[in-house]
C-alpha cells in the first residue's frame, strides 16, 4: 500500500493557493510604496494664458506667487479718471500699471494709459469713450502678470482676469 502524502506536500496545492496569495501581497506592497513616496500634490493644474500665439504659464516665476492664478482686476472710469482695483489683496502693487485699450470696431485705434499707485489700486487720467467696445490688457512694471478682458460698449466697468 501506498502511504498518502500530506496535502501541503503536493505541488499543485502551492500553485493554486500560493501564487494568488503572493500576487495579492506584492500588490499591497506596491500600493504602499506608491502612496508613501507620492511627493507633493498640486492643488490645481497650472493655468495657461495665451499672448498672441505663445502659451504663457500663470506661474511665470517664483515671484508670481504674490498674484493668484485666477487674479482679477476691475477697471472703472468716472469723469475722465480711470481706476484699477484688484479683487485680491495679494496682487503685487506699488509699480505703475500700463493699460492698453484696442478698439473692437475695426478702427484699429489703440490707447495706452499709464496709471499710478493709489490707496485702492491704481488711478490715472484717461477716457474710455462711450459707444465703443475695447479689448483691454493690463500689465504691471513690478509684477510678472498680464491681465486681459473686454470692455463692452457703454459699460461702466471692465473685469480683467488672467
Buried (B, 14 or more C-beta within 10 A) or exposed (E): EEEEEEEEEEEEEEEEEEEEEEEEEEEEEEEEEEEEEEEEEEEEEEEEBEEEEEEBEBBBEEEBEBBBBEBBBBBBBEEEEBBBBBBEEEBBBEBBBBBBBBBBEEEEEEBEBEBEBEEEBBBBEBEBEEEBBBBBBBBBEEBBBBBBBEBEEEBEBBBBEB
